[in-house]
Amino acid sequence: MIRATTIVRRPAVKAERVADTLTLDHEGRHRRRFAMTAEGGLAFLLDLDRATVLDDGDAVKLEDGRLVQVRAAPERLIEITTGNPLRLMKVAWHIGNRHVAAEIGEEALYIPYDHVLLEMVRGLGATAREVERPFRPERGAYEGGHGHDHEHDHDHGHAAHAHGDACGCGHDHHAHGHAHKHG
């Protein structure tokens, strides 16, 4: 089976090199090694050095140079808004304290749907509603740029989420508490 070992970030994806496309939810876009079949039937083994988030529009580069472009699938999310930027920042702090992946927009936060989180953010005075849209959470501050096609400039400011944090202790990311795994 042909392997894909490199990520090409969206700005460097050349349409003429795209052989197929793949639509994945956020979890499906955060992989290291996984057998995949693209929408046009192209089967390949994703074989990266480490688990990496693929953003909407990125591509994986096959051994023969062809690209498989990745699209973000719509997902069930919670859209969180407030009439007050300070309140929205406080809600964001509580979400981050629970190690929940979050997409941060100018007017709203988006998190994976969970009834407990829905009630928590409403209890904090925010408006929360269920929406269906692609999820593009923030990338962790300590996620590096390894495993990318280095033939272009990197844009590290776009949204995605890494499963790691400043302490480097490899948390389980559960919405209902902190389960640390050390070692």
KOLMILUM-424887 format. One record per residue (C-alpha): residue number from 1; residue in one letter; x, y, z. Coordinates in steps of 0.1 Angstrom, whole numbers, plus 2048, in hexadecimal, padded with zeros to 3 digits. Example, Ala and Ser with C-alpha at 12.3 -4.5 7.8 and 13.67 -1.06 7.14 Angstrom:
REM KOLMILUM-424887
(zanu 1; 'A'; (87B; 7D3; 84E))
(zanu 2; 'S'; (889; 7F5; 847))
REM end
This chain:
REM KOLMILUM-424887
(zanu 1; 'M'; (800; 800; 800))
(zanu 2; 'I'; (80D; 822; 7F7))
(zanu 3; 'R'; (816; 838; 815))
(zanu 4; 'A'; (811; 85D; 81D))
(zanu 5; 'T'; (82D; 869; 833))
(zanu 6; 'T'; (82C; 88F; 82F))
(zanu 7; 'I'; (812; 8AA; 835))
(zanu 8; 'V'; (80F; 8C7; 81D))
(zanu 9; 'R'; (7FE; 8E5; 82D))
(zanu 10; 'R'; (7E2; 8F6; 81A))
(zanu 11; 'P'; (7F5; 914; 80C))
(zanu 12; 'A'; (80E; 8FC; 7FA))
(zanu 13; 'V'; (7F4; 8E3; 7EC))
(zanu 14; 'K'; (7F5; 8E4; 7C6))
(zanu 15; 'A'; (7D4; 8DA; 7B6))
(zanu 16; 'E'; (7E5; 8C8; 79A))
(zanu 17; 'R'; (7F6; 8B0; 7B2))
(zanu 18; 'V'; (7D6; 8A7; 7C5))
(zanu 19; 'A'; (7CC; 883; 7BB))
(zanu 20; 'D'; (7AF; 87F; 7D3))
(zanu 21; 'T'; (79D; 88E; 7F1))
(zanu 22; 'L'; (794; 882; 814))
(zanu 23; 'T'; (779; 892; 82B))
(zanu 24; 'L'; (780; 88B; 850))
(zanu 25; 'D'; (773; 897; 871))
(zanu 26; 'H'; (78B; 8A7; 88A))
(zanu 27; 'E'; (794; 886; 89A))
(zanu 28; 'G'; (79A; 876; 878))
(zanu 29; 'R'; (7B1; 894; 86F))
(zanu 30; 'H'; (7C7; 88D; 88E))
(zanu 31; 'R'; (7DA; 86D; 885))
(zanu 32; 'R'; (7FC; 85F; 882))
(zanu 33; 'R'; (7F9; 83C; 872))
(zanu 34; 'F'; (7D8; 831; 862))
(zanu 35; 'A'; (7CD; 81F; 842))
(zanu 36; 'M'; (7B6; 836; 82F))
(zanu 37; 'T'; (7A1; 836; 80F))
(zanu 38; 'A'; (79B; 857; 7FE))
(zanu 39; 'E'; (779; 860; 7EF))
(zanu 40; 'G'; (785; 857; 7CC))
(zanu 41; 'G'; (790; 834; 7D8))
(zanu 42; 'L'; (7B5; 83B; 7DC))
(zanu 43; 'A'; (7C1; 825; 7F9))
(zanu 44; 'F'; (7E1; 82F; 80C))
(zanu 45; 'L'; (7F1; 82C; 82E))
(zanu 46; 'L'; (7F5; 84C; 841))
(zanu 47; 'D'; (817; 847; 852))
(zanu 48; 'L'; (823; 867; 863))
(zanu 49; 'D'; (83F; 86A; 87D))
(zanu 50; 'R'; (826; 875; 897))
(zanu 51; 'A'; (801; 87D; 89B))
(zanu 52; 'T'; (7FA; 89E; 88A))
(zanu 53; 'V'; (7DB; 8B2; 883))
(zanu 54; 'L'; (7D2; 8B5; 85F))
(zanu 55; 'D'; (7BF; 8D6; 858))
(zanu 56; 'D'; (7A4; 8DC; 83E))
(zanu 57; 'G'; (7B6; 8E0; 81D))
(zanu 58; 'D'; (7D6; 8CF; 827))
(zanu 59; 'A'; (7E2; 8B0; 814))
(zanu 60; 'V'; (7F6; 891; 81B))
(zanu 61; 'K'; (812; 88A; 802))
(zanu 62; 'L'; (814; 866; 7F4))
(zanu 63; 'E'; (836; 856; 7ED))
(zanu 64; 'D'; (831; 85B; 7C8))
(zanu 65; 'G'; (82B; 881; 7CD))
(zanu 66; 'R'; (806; 882; 7C8))
(zanu 67; 'L'; (7F1; 893; 7E3))
(zanu 68; 'V'; (7D1; 88A; 7F5))
(zanu 69; 'Q'; (7BF; 8AA; 800))
(zanu 70; 'V'; (7AD; 8AA; 822))
(zanu 71; 'R'; (78C; 8BB; 828))
(zanu 72; 'A'; (77D; 8C1; 84B))
(zanu 73; 'A'; (75B; 8AF; 84F))
(zanu 74; 'P'; (73E; 8C0; 860))
(zanu 75; 'E'; (73B; 8B5; 885))
(zanu 76; 'R'; (722; 8BA; 8A1))
(zanu 77; 'L'; (730; 8D7; 8B5))
(zanu 78; 'I'; (726; 8F0; 8D0))
(zanu 79; 'E'; (727; 915; 8C5))
(zanu 80; 'I'; (72E; 92B; 8E3))
(zanu 81; 'T'; (727; 950; 8E3))
(zanu 82; 'T'; (723; 96C; 8FD))
(zanu 83; 'G'; (71A; 991; 8FB))
(zanu 84; 'N'; (73A; 998; 90E))
(zanu 85; 'P'; (75E; 991; 902))
(zanu 86; 'L'; (76A; 98D; 926))
(zanu 87; 'R'; (74F; 972; 92D))
(zanu 88; 'L'; (759; 960; 90D))
(zanu 89; 'M'; (77E; 960; 919))
(zanu 90; 'K'; (773; 951; 93A))
(zanu 91; 'V'; (75F; 936; 929))
(zanu 92; 'A'; (77E; 92F; 913))
(zanu 93; 'W'; (793; 92C; 933))
(zanu 94; 'H'; (77B; 912; 941))
(zanu 95; 'I'; (77B; 8FE; 921))
(zanu 96; 'G'; (7A1; 8FE; 920))
(zanu 97; 'N'; (7A2; 8F4; 944))
(zanu 98; 'R'; (78F; 8D4; 93A))
(zanu 99; 'H'; (7A8; 8CE; 91D))
(zanu 100; 'V'; (78C; 8D0; 903))
(zanu 101; 'A'; (796; 8D8; 8DF))
(zanu 102; 'A'; (788; 8F9; 8D6))
(zanu 103; 'E'; (785; 90E; 8B6))
(zanu 104; 'I'; (787; 933; 8BF))
(zanu 105; 'G'; (776; 94D; 8A8))
(zanu 106; 'E'; (772; 972; 8AD))
(zanu 107; 'E'; (74E; 96F; 8B9))
(zanu 108; 'A'; (74B; 94A; 8C3))
(zanu 109; 'L'; (75C; 92B; 8D1))
(zanu 110; 'Y'; (755; 909; 8C2))
(zanu 111; 'I'; (75A; 8E8; 8D5))
(zanu 112; 'P'; (750; 8C4; 8CF))
(zanu 113; 'Y'; (72C; 8BD; 8D9))
(zanu 114; 'D'; (728; 8B0; 8FD))
(zanu 115; 'H'; (709; 8B5; 912))
(zanu 116; 'V'; (71E; 8BB; 932))
(zanu 117; 'L'; (732; 8D6; 921))
(zanu 118; 'L'; (713; 8E5; 912))
(zanu 119; 'E'; (704; 8E9; 935))
(zanu 120; 'M'; (725; 8F5; 943))
(zanu 121; 'V'; (729; 912; 92A))
(zanu 122; 'R'; (704; 91C; 92F))
(zanu 123; 'G'; (70B; 91C; 954))
(zanu 124; 'L'; (727; 934; 94E))
(zanu 125; 'G'; (70F; 94D; 93E))
(zanu 126; 'A'; (717; 945; 91A))
(zanu 127; 'T'; (6FF; 93D; 8FE))
(zanu 128; 'A'; (705; 91A; 8F0))
(zanu 129; 'R'; (6F5; 90A; 8D2))
(zanu 130; 'E'; (6FA; 8EA; 8BF))
(zanu 131; 'V'; (708; 8EF; 89B))
(zanu 132; 'E'; (715; 8D9; 87F))
(zanu 133; 'R'; (735; 8E5; 86E))
(zanu 134; 'P'; (759; 8DC; 869))
(zanu 135; 'F'; (76E; 8DD; 889))
(zanu 136; 'R'; (78F; 8F0; 887))
(zanu 137; 'P'; (79C; 8F2; 8AB))
(zanu 138; 'E'; (7BB; 905; 8B6))
(zanu 139; 'R'; (7DC; 8F3; 8B2))
(zanu 140; 'G'; (7EF; 8ED; 8D3))
(zanu 141; 'A'; (80B; 906; 8DA))
(zanu 142; 'Y'; (824; 8EA; 8DD))
(zanu 143; 'E'; (81C; 8D8; 8BC))
(zanu 144; 'G'; (83A; 8DB; 8A6))
(zanu 145; 'G'; (83C; 8DD; 880))
(zanu 146; 'H'; (84D; 8BC; 87A))
(zanu 147; 'G'; (841; 8A4; 85F))
(zanu 148; 'H'; (837; 8C0; 847))
(zanu 149; 'D'; (842; 8C6; 823))
(zanu 150; 'H'; (85D; 8E0; 828))
(zanu 151; 'E'; (85B; 8EE; 805))
(zanu 152; 'H'; (846; 90B; 811))
(zanu 153; 'D'; (841; 924; 82C))
(zanu 154; 'H'; (82D; 918; 84A))
(zanu 155; 'D'; (80E; 929; 857))
(zanu 156; 'H'; (80D; 91E; 87B))
(zanu 157; 'G'; (7F2; 935; 885))
(zanu 158; 'H'; (7D4; 921; 878))
(zanu 159; 'A'; (7BC; 90D; 88E))
(zanu 160; 'A'; (7C1; 8E9; 899))
(zanu 161; 'H'; (7C6; 8D7; 8BA))
(zanu 162; 'A'; (7E3; 8C2; 8C6))
(zanu 163; 'H'; (7E0; 8A8; 8E2))
(zanu 164; 'G'; (7FB; 8B5; 8F9))
(zanu 165; 'D'; (801; 8D3; 90F))
(zanu 166; 'A'; (81C; 8E8; 91F))
(zanu 167; 'C'; (824; 8CD; 939))
(zanu 168; 'G'; (82A; 8B3; 91E))
(zanu 169; 'C'; (81A; 898; 934))
(zanu 170; 'G'; (802; 88A; 91A))
(zanu 171; 'H'; (7E0; 891; 928))
(zanu 172; 'D'; (7C1; 87C; 91F))
(zanu 173; 'H'; (7AA; 897; 911))
(zanu 174; 'H'; (789; 890; 921))
(zanu 175; 'A'; (76E; 8AA; 923))
(zanu 176; 'H'; (764; 89E; 946))
(zanu 177; 'G'; (785; 8A2; 959))
(zanu 178; 'H'; (7AB; 89F; 959))
(zanu 179; 'A'; (7BA; 87D; 956))
(zanu 180; 'H'; (7DF; 880; 955))
(zanu 181; 'K'; (7F6; 865; 947))
(zanu 182; 'H'; (819; 86A; 952))
(zanu 183; 'G'; (837; 855; 946))
REM end
